[in-house]
């Protein structure tokens, strides 16, 4: 007999959190949907919650990350093919996301379609976030693509299609397609006006003005998408172009476009997603919008992927919190469960506050998107959408890495271990920074907030948003007054991050006042607005920890 088997008994170890309905165990999300979207039918979300919380989907997530994408630049005999091969679990995950309509489907829906999709995006992120990169870009492309009616008419229905097709074939042969985006280059990064990729006019056809694009993109995620929006310098300035992987009828039908994948990025996290460096050599592309208007055109897409950054981080926070609570409820130390230890209880309650506040702020932004896209020109929601996008992207995503580190610590050494992909908490920790960096890092978001303040009368909109919470907590009243004064008087650029943080906090507090139990609201205001705590687990002794933790425990609602 193997001596290692008989040396000791393994006990006092937590079982994995699996085979749960992620919607039913998420009280904050359920309450937020009830208050913010009272007319929303949640049957589809319930089905999604059961699917993505299953052990089978967790296995797909592990395999897709452990067996990441592989680039095949050439075939056996030396022909250039530029194809990326994925593990079957990647395709299973991506197929599930499309089947549940997390991509372009809301654009064909009615009121609350974008809110439903946002809740679904958060739930799916808990299972596996990195496959959602092409899903997010496919969702976000519609507003930009509307500027080319011919492309929108032909590609729009397939962008909403639910029948995922992994084949590398022309988009015209598929019922559902995905789209990506190429903006940044080596020399410019976020300064896209420094781009050197150039586009020369090549005639007109059924898709409009055709160009030939030559240059590169330093970051282009999901290179196996069926088409991309890219930025290139045209004679009239930096412009937005639609660049398909395959050429259409009349332009070399059946021929792969001259997009060359140079290599895949070796990244900290986001392992299942293929992020690439590409070059274009006279690649065929079609103008979207007007020459010289490329930045505002493609930013119509970027604003929505920024929404998904906030949603995704909120989803990862919830997953990390659920794992920490599940672990500490089973693990005993010093005579009782970890969750009952006073210091651990304080940490867990504090994490629960952060997670709930992030969920509410991200979902409030999704509601603003929904109301402005399906509810007409609501002036208040237009302003809130413009302000909330950089604020939520900045603050929720900025808190993600710090949150994941503290949640990992709740598991001790087990949380730090990868264990061939079984260590979910380690994967969450590696994943967190991407949402803060992707689609504009913190400084870009702070500057975008400054632009929002110049373009609209923001103070009255925020006063309206905060009105029901005024007088509920002295610290919130003081913080709201500071934010409104800063907006009215102007903030130097170097102080823009402070304004983004403070705006996020007062909006989160107002949402908690509206949606969450008093214990959550009071503890949030005391810790974030009155004390400005710099560490999780420093809630005031007056905070009522038990109901905060009980609300967050991942147990299915009856």
Number of C-alpha atoms within 10 A of each C-alpha: 5 6 7 7 8 8 8 8 7 6 7 11 12 16 10 13 18 15 15 18 23 31 26 18 20 23 21 23 21 14 15 23 23 15 12 18 17 11 11 14 13 15 9 12 21 16 14 22 25 17 21 28 21 17 16 13 22 23 14 20 26 22 19 26 23 15 16 16 20 14 17 15 16 12 11 7 6 8 9 13 15 21 17 19 14 19 17 13 19 25 17 16 24 21 18 20 22 24 17 18 23 26 28 29 23 22 20 11 11 12 18 24 21 26 24 24 21 25 27 24 27 29 32 28 23 25 26 29 25 24 25 25 22 24 27 25 26 26 27 28 28 20 17 21 26 16 15 19 15 14 18 19 13 13 21 22 16 20 24 25 20 21 16 19 19 18 11 15 15 19 23 15 10 17 16 22 30 29 29 27 28 24 25 21 23 13 12 14 16 15 12 17 17 15 22 19 20 21 28 17 16 15 11 11 11 11 19 16 16 23 23 21 29 20 19 26 24 20 21 23 23 25 28 22 21 22 22 25 26 24 32 29 23 22 13 10 16 24 25 32 32 23 30 24 24 23 20 19 11 8 13 12 12 12 14 18 21 21 24 20 25 15 17 21 16 11 13 13 18 25 22 25 25 28 22 22 21 22 18 20 14 18 21 28 29 26 27 27 20 16 17 17 16 26 16 14 23 26 18 16 22 22 20 21 25 26 25 28 28 32 32 31 33 31 27 29 33 29 27 27 28 24 25 25 28 20 22 23 16 15 18 17 12 7 8 12 16 21 25 16 15 11 14 16 21 25 22 27 31 24 27 27 22 24 26 24 27 28 25 27 30 29 28 25 26 28 25 24 25 24 22 20 20 19 14 11 11 14 12 18 22 19 22 23 24 22 25 27 28 27 30 30 34 29 24 28 29 21 19 27 22 15 23 26 19 21 27 23 14 23 20 11 9 16 22 17 16 13 11 11 19 17 16 24 27 21 23 26 25 17 23 28 22 20 26 24 17 15 22 20 19 22 15 17 24 26 18 20 23 22 13 20 19 12 11 16 14 19 17 13 18 21 14 10 18 21 11 13 19 16 11 14 17 14 19 26 16 15 19 25 14 15 22 18 13 14 19 13 9 13 16 10 12 10 11 20 22 13 22 26 18 20 23 25 26 26 24 26 27 26 23 26 23 17 20 22 14 15 17 27 23 20 23 26 25 20 22 21 22 16 14 10 14 9 13 18 19 15 23 14 9 9 18 17 22 13 15 25 22 14 18 23 21 25 17 13 10 5
